[in-house]
Amino acid sequence: MTIIVRVAQTVTGVACLAAATIACTSTVAGTASPVVTSSAASDVFAGLNACQVLDRLVAGEGFDPGVNKSRRNECGATKPEFGTYGLALDPVQGLREFAETSEDVVTTSVNGRNALQASIPLGGCAIAIEVGEHARAMVQVSLSTTPRDPQACVDAQAFAEKLEPLLPR
């Protein structure tokens, strides 16, 4: 095989590779593009940080800055001699999972969105707001007064109503 033939084959191969790459990466108006799926793309809460949202919602009310409770997107803020407010933004679990893992679940609504309310085993109240079939925002209120203070659910409902407009649709 001569050098000229090898050069011609190499040039042809590079040209074909370049054409294929350009064809795959260029966008043509009116043409469908493949959907990119990743955990970040499927996270309806991408860009929402639970501590930042919580701090915004309780600003000026005497709460300490929110503290991340785990590697997940959940946060708690304490107000001395009052109690703790918590917020968890869960892109994986919906209302069904909340109902399966909670006792005394009551169906409710938060600004027109489906929600569930349940007592927290050690005292307080939690409200899970539907964000999608497999996503929810959950607020938790635990008061310093008594573990079973009914005011916790009143406060959790009010907190959930402040949160709801900030949630994705």
N, C-alpha and C positions, 0 to 999 in steps of 0.2 A: 504494500500500500504506500502510495507516495505521500509526501508531506502536504502537497496541495490538496489531496483528498481528505486527509486528516483535518487540516485547517478548515476546509469547507464543511465537514461534519460538525466540528466544534462550533463554528459560526452559526450553522443551522440550528444546532441544539440550544445555544445561548439565545438566539432569536426566538425560538419556540417557547423557551422558558420565560423570557421577558414578555412575550405576547400573552402567555397564559397567566402570568402574575398580574399584568395590567388588566386583563379581562376579569380577573377575580376580585380585584381591589377597587376598580373604578365604579362610580355610581352613575347610573343612567336614569334620567328623570322619567318617572312613571313606571319604573321597574321595581318589582318586589325585592327586598333585601332579606337575607336570612336573619332570624331572630337570635340574638345572643343571650344565652341563659347562663347565669352564675348566681351564687348566693347573694351577692350585692345587688344584682338586678332584680331578684325575687324578693328582696327585703323591702316591704312597703314603708318601713320606717327609716330607710337609708337617708342619712342627713339629719335625722332627729336624734338628739342625745337626751336621754331621760333626765339626767341631772340638770342640763341647761333648761329644758322645758319646765321641770319642777321648780327650779330657782325662779324662773320667770313668773310662774303662776302664784308663788307665795311671797314674791318680793314685797317688802314693806310690812310684812305681817309678823316679824320677829323670829322667823325660822333661821337656824344655822344653815350654811351652804349645804346643798345636797351632797351625799356621799354615795359613790357607786357601791352597790351591795354584792356584786359578783362580776364575772367576766361577761355576763349578759347585759343587756341594755335596761338595767333597773337601778333605781336610786331611792334614797330615803333622806328626809330632812326632818330634824327635830327642833321643836320649840320648847325651851325649858318650861317646866311646870304645866305644859299643855298636852304634848303628845308628839306623835310622829306621823308624817304624811309620806306615802310611798308611791312610786310610779314605775311600772314595768311596761315596756314596749316589746311585745312578743310577736315576731313575724312568722312564727311556726305554729303556734297553738291558737285555736279559736275558742268560741264559747262552748263548744261541745266538750273540749278537754277540761275547761274550767268547771263545768257541771259534773264531770266524772270524778274530779279530784276534790270537790268541795261539798260540805254538808249544809243542809238548810238553804238550798239555792232557791232564790225567788226571781222570777222573770220581771224585768223592769225596762225602762227606756231612758235614754239620756239624749235630750234634744232631738228626739225622733229616731235615734239609732237603737237597735236591739242591744240589750245589756242584761247581765245577770248580777245579782247581789248575793253575798254569802257572808256569814260570820267568820272571823278569823279565829282558829282554835284557841289561841292564847289571849284573845280579846281584841275587839275592834271589828272593822267592817271592810269588805273588799267589793269593788264593783268592776266587772270586766265589760268593756265596751267593744262591740263588734267593729272590726276594721275590714275584715274579709273573712272568707270561710275558714282560712287557716291563719288568721292574725287577729290580735286583740291588744287593747291598751287596758291596763288594770291599775286602778287606784286603790290604795289601802290607807285606812285611817285607824290609828290606835291612840286612844286618849289616856292621859295620866290619871284620870279620875278613878274609874273602876273598870275592870276588864270587860264587863258586859254593858257598858253605858250605851243606851240607844242613840245618844247624840252622835256616836261615831258614824252611824249609817246616814244620818242627816248631813253631817259634814262631808262624808264620802260622796254623796249625791251632788252636793254643791260644788265640790272639787271636780268631780267628773264633768259637770256642766260647763265649768271654766275650761277644762281640757279639750272637750269634744271639738270645738271649732278649729283647733290646731291639728287635728288628725287628718290623715289622707282619706279621700273618699273612695 
